[in-house]
Amino acid sequence: MVEVTEDEWEDVDEQLVLVELSGVIDSEFLYKCNPSHCRLLGVETNEPVLQVGSYTFVGRYNDAFGTNVIFKETQDNDTKKLRYLCHTNKTLEMRRAFLKKKKEPDVIKTDGP
């Protein structure tokens, strides 16, 4: 067991963000996707990159129009119910990106030593 003293405690700012994905994507893929296949790179930059399986997205943070309220769907007997989970005023709007292989730079040969 590791003991943390108050001197070692870091102040961490936490911000909830709603991620909106746009572009050509199979919605069934997202439902079946294992969280271990998701990577968010550059979360503190102006253009974070999200990799979900073989899909890549590039995004930008925006203030939401109003407040985004997120609910969790639960099943009670034959009735579906929504339970409040959280809310946020930030949105990360991500568009599908298609990666292409970087060209090798042309090498210029010169005569000389």
FENDADA-V705739 format. One record per residue. N is the residue number from 0. RES is the residue in three letters. SS is DSSP state (A for helix, B for strand, O for the rest). PSI is psi as a letter, one per 40 degrees, with the letter a starting at -180 (999 if undefined). Layout:
# FENDADA-V705739
N;RES;SS;PSI, N;RES;SS;PSI
This chain:
# FENDADA-V705739
0;MET;O;h, 1;VAL;O;h, 2;GLU;O;h, 3;VAL;O;h, 4;THR;O;i, 5;GLU;A;d, 6;ASP;A;d, 7;GLU;A;e, 8;TRP;O;h, 9;GLU;O;i, 10;ASP;O;h, 11;VAL;O;h, 12;ASP;O;h, 13;GLU;O;h, 14;GLN;O;h, 15;LEU;O;h, 16;VAL;B;h, 17;LEU;B;h, 18;VAL;B;h, 19;GLU;B;h, 20;LEU;B;h, 21;SER;B;i, 22;GLY;O;a, 23;VAL;O;h, 24;ILE;O;i, 25;ASP;O;h, 26;SER;A;d, 27;GLU;A;d, 28;PHE;A;d, 29;LEU;A;d, 30;TYR;A;d, 31;LYS;A;e, 32;CYS;O;h, 33;ASN;O;h, 34;PRO;A;d, 35;SER;A;e, 36;HIS;A;e, 37;CYS;B;h, 38;ARG;B;h, 39;LEU;B;h, 40;LEU;B;i, 41;GLY;O;f, 42;VAL;O;d, 43;GLU;O;e, 44;THR;O;i, 45;ASN;O;d, 46;GLU;O;g, 47;PRO;O;i, 48;VAL;B;h, 49;LEU;B;h, 50;GLN;B;h, 51;VAL;B;h, 52;GLY;O;b, 53;SER;O;e, 54;TYR;B;i, 55;THR;B;h, 56;PHE;B;i, 57;VAL;B;h, 58;GLY;B;i, 59;ARG;B;i, 60;TYR;B;h, 61;ASN;B;i, 62;ASP;B;h, 63;ALA;B;i, 64;PHE;B;g, 65;GLY;B;a, 66;THR;B;h, 67;ASN;B;h, 68;VAL;B;h, 69;ILE;B;h, 70;PHE;B;i, 71;LYS;B;h, 72;GLU;B;h, 73;THR;B;i, 74;GLN;B;h, 75;ASP;B;h, 76;ASN;O;b, 77;ASP;O;e, 78;THR;B;h, 79;LYS;B;h, 80;LYS;B;i, 81;LEU;B;h, 82;ARG;B;h, 83;TYR;B;h, 84;LEU;B;d, 85;CYS;B;i, 86;HIS;B;i, 87;THR;B;i, 88;ASN;B;e, 89;LYS;B;i, 90;THR;B;h, 91;LEU;B;h, 92;GLU;B;h, 93;MET;B;h, 94;ARG;B;i, 95;ARG;B;h, 96;ALA;B;i, 97;PHE;O;h, 98;LEU;O;i, 99;LYS;O;i, 100;LYS;O;h, 101;LYS;O;h, 102;LYS;O;i, 103;GLU;O;h, 104;PRO;O;i, 105;ASP;O;h, 106;VAL;O;h, 107;ILE;O;h, 108;LYS;O;h, 109;THR;O;i, 110;ASP;O;h, 111;GLY;O;a, 112;PRO;O;999
